[in-house]
């Protein structure tokens, strides 16, 4: 067995696995009128299976220059998990050997990874669409002064979290001063053409509710946000995505500390929408963890729920044909993606 093949197993920490297991147990302790599997079965969707793999979402690590209260990755400056070179190379090989059209790079702050630009260039040379999950403030760091220009030159789509168009709400989630820095970064991106309808440079923003609530209408929020950001700061962007707060990591801790866990999970389960379940992102996306483990989605990754072991759980055993026939792993947290208008890394699903 090669060093690369055993690398992911060697680098997982028992503490991280136990924390993920504890989260699964905490979620499973909430009594709901029906399990997620039962809800899928009532919609004739169980077992849940992929449609076609259109997105390879790669989490290159948990290191970030911010520590956001709502972060489901639990990322921050003190995190040391960084995708090893052997896993990076395998991810690039997978792109070369398949026809998966989109590479979605996430983190942490993915740009902090030393091989970030190489991954972008490799994918663009293959003619693939590239998405960068950018926290905006990274663009202002002195060592990353050329980053915005690089992203524009390569035609990379930028998706950035911005909790609100008001400073107080954003800073409450992301840290003092983050809003002003985010505005400056957005203005820099606009100067490069990002957010302009005819430039081909796509800039999308992501918002999530503050508290144990479902998002409001994505369409109505987008109209309001475009008006407000243009009026207040002259900022332009293409789309606003609304994402339901997933009951995992820091948000799960908050729900428990405030006595909202059972109420929130019940709200999500009661809002289960079969149409949203049919369009969940795990059906067209494969998620790769920083250590090379394969997951059905980014949220399963944070709960350490890999893909079905019968199809291989590592990038070093990657078999797209088998993966496209797998049974998708689900749990109570999946109600977050199927409530109301649905939720995914690309916003509402219906």
N, C-alpha and C positions, 0 to 999 in steps of 0.2 A: 504493500500500500504506500502511495506517495506521501511526502510530507504535506503537500497541498490538500490531499484528501482528508487527512486527520486534523488539519489545522482548526476548523471550526469547533470540533469537539474539545480540543485542548484549551481553547480560549474562552469557553463559557465558564462563568463562575457559579458555584453552588449557591452563593448568596442571591445572585440575580434570578436564578431559577426558582429559589424558594419564595422570593418576593412576588414573582409572577404567579406561582401556584397559590399564594395567599390571596392574591387579587381574585383569582378564579373562584376560590372557595367563598370569599366574601360576596361575590356576585351571585353565586349559586345558592346562598343562604336566604335570598329574598324570595318570598313566596308570591308567585304570580298565578293568574287564572289559567294560563297555558304556557308551556315551555316554548322556546323559539322553534324547536323541532316540530312540535305539535302545530304551531302556527303555520309553518311552512307546509306541513302535510295537508292542512285544511285548504291551502292555496294550490295544492297539487304541485308543489315545488320541492318536496323532500324525497330523496336526498338532493341537496343543492349541487348542481354541476356547472362547470364552465360553459361559456358559449365559444368564444375565440379569444386567445391571448393577444391583446392589442397594446398592452402597456407592461413594460418591465420597470418596476419601481424599485430603485436601489437605495437603501439606507446606508450611507457610507460612514456613519458613526454618530455618537451621541454628544460629542463635544460641540458647544455652542457659546457664542459671546453674550447670550442672554439667558435669563432664567425666568420663564413665563409661568404664571400660576396655572394656566389651563393646559400646559404642554402634556400631551399624552405619551410623549417619548421620554419624559423626565430628563430632558437634556439640560446642559449647563456648562459653564467654564471648567468645572472640576471633573467632568466625565472624561474618562481615558479610553473609552471604546472607539477604536478607529479601524476601518476595514483594512486588513492586511493586503500587501501587494499581490500575493498569490490569488486572493479572492477578486481583487480588481481585475487582474488579467483574465480570470475565468469569466467574469461578467462581460468583458469586452469580446471574448471569444464567442460567448453565447449570442451576442448581438450579431456577430459576423456569420454565424452558422444558422441563424434563423431569420425569419422575415418579420419579427415583431417590430411594428412601425414606430413605437414611441419609447424613449428612455426618460424616465422620471427620476431625477436625482434629489434625494432628500436627506435629512439628518435629524438632529442637530442642525448646525449651519453647514450644509454640504460643501460650501466653498472653502472651508477650513482644511478639507482633506488635501494632502499634497498632490494627489493624482486627479483632482477635480477637472482641471482644464484638459488634461489628456483624455479623460473619459468623454468630455464634450466633443473634442475634436475627432475622436474615433467614431463616435456615433454620427456626427455631421458628415464625415467623409463617406459613411455608408448610406447617406441620404435619409437618415432617421430624424424624426422630430425629437427635440430635446426640451424637457421642462426642468427648470431650476426652482426648487422650493426655497426662495430667498427671504430672509427675515428683514431685509432692507438695511438695517443698521450696519451690517457687514460691509456695505458699499462705502461707508464713510471711514473705515479704519485705514490708517496710512499705508499699511502693507498691501491693501487691496484697492488702491486708487485706480488701477487700470481695469478692474473687474467689470464694471458696467459697460465699458467700451468693448471688452472681449465678448460679453454676452450679446451685445448688439451686433457685432461683426459676424457672429455665428448664427444669428437669428434664433436665439434661445428664447423660448416662452418663459416668462417670469410669473410665478404665483406667490403672492406674499400675504401674510396674515396682517390684518389691521383691524383690531377689535371694534374701533369706532372712529368717526370723523371728529370727535371731540377728544382733547388731550386727557382729561381726567379719567375717562373710561378706559382708554388705551393704556395709560400709565399704570392704572390699578391692576391690569392683568400682566403687563410686560415689563414694568419698572419705570422709575422716575426718569423723565427726559426722553423716553423711547419715542413718544409721539412726535416731538419736534425733529428728532433725527430721522424718523420715517418719512416725514413730510419733505425734508431736505433730499433724501434719497429718491423719493418719487419725482421730485422736480428735476433732479439730475437725469433720471431715466426718461422723462418727458422731453428733455433737451436733445436726447439721442434719437427721439422718434417713437419711443415706447408709448403705447396708448393711443397713437394716431391711427385712424381707421385704414389709411392707405399705405402705411409704412411696412406692414408685415411683421412689425415687432409687437407681440402680444403681451400686455400687462394686465393680469387679473388679480383681484384682491379677494381675501377670504375673511369672513366675519363669523363669529359664533356668539350665542347669547351669554350674557353675564348672569349666572344663576341657574337654577334647576328648571329651565324652560326650553320649549322647542323654538326653533328659529321662526321669525316672521316670514312672510312671503318674499322669496328671493327677488322676484320681478319688481315688487313695489320698493323694496329696500335698495335695489340697484338704481332705480330712478332717483330716489332721494339722495343716495350717496354721490351720484354723479353731479347733481345740482349743488350739494353742499361742498364737496371737495373742489369743484370748479370755482364756486363763488368765494370761498374762503382762502384758497391757496393756488388757484389756477391749475389744479391737477387734473389730468385726463387718465382714464384707464378703460379697458375693454369690457370686462365682466366682473360682477361681484358674485362670489360664491358664498352661500350660507351653509354652515356645517353644524350639525347637532353635536353638543358636547358629549363625548363618549365617557361612560362611567368606568374609567380606568385611570390608573396612575394618580397624578395630583388632583384631578377632579373627583376621582373616587374617594380620596382622602377627605376632600372638602365636603362631599355629600355625607359621609359618615360623621364627620365632626359637627356638622350643622343639623344632623338628624333628618336629612333629606333623601337618604338612599332609597328606602322603600317607596316613598312618594314618587321619586323621579323614575325609578324602574317601572312602577305601575303606570305612570303617565306614558312612558315609551311603549310599553306593551299594549296599552289600550289604544294607542294611536297606530298600531301595526297596519300597514297598507300593503296588500298583495301586489299592487302595481310597482311599488317601491322595491319590494322583495325581488321581483322579477328582474330589476335593473341594478342590483347591487354591484359595486365595483369589483368584488372578488370573482365575478363571473368573467371579466375580461382583463384582469390584472394579476400579475404575479409579483409578490413582494420578496425582496432579498434582504436579509439582515446583514449587519456589519460583519458578522462572522461567516457569512456564506450560507446560512440556513434559509430554506425556502418556506414561504408562508403564503396563505391565500390572500392576505391583505395586511396593511400596515398595523391595524388594530390587533389582529391575531399575533402579529410579530411582538407587540408589546406585552401580550399575555403569554408568550412562549408556547403558542399553539401551531406547530409546524404543519405542513401539508401532510396528507395521508402517507404513512411510511412505505406503503406498497409501491409508490411511484418515485421514491428517492427524495430525501429531505435536504440534500446539499447541492450547491451549484456544481460540485464535482461529479454528481450523478445526474445532471440535468438531461431530461428526456422530454422534449416539448410534446411529442405525441402522447406519451403516457400522462403528462400533467394536464393535458386538455381533456382527459377522460376521468380525472380524479373526482372523488367526493370531497366537497369543501367542508372544512371544519367550522362548526358554528357553536354559539353559546348565548347566554343571556345578553351579553353586550351587543349582540347583533341587532337587537331591537332599536339601538341607536341609529342604525343605517336604514331602517325600514319604517320608521315613524313618520307620519304625515307625508310630506312631499319627498321624503327620502333624503339621505345624506351620503356623500362620498367625497373623495379628494377633489372632485370636480363640482362640488356643490350639490344642490337638489337633483334628484334623479328623474323626477317626473314633473 
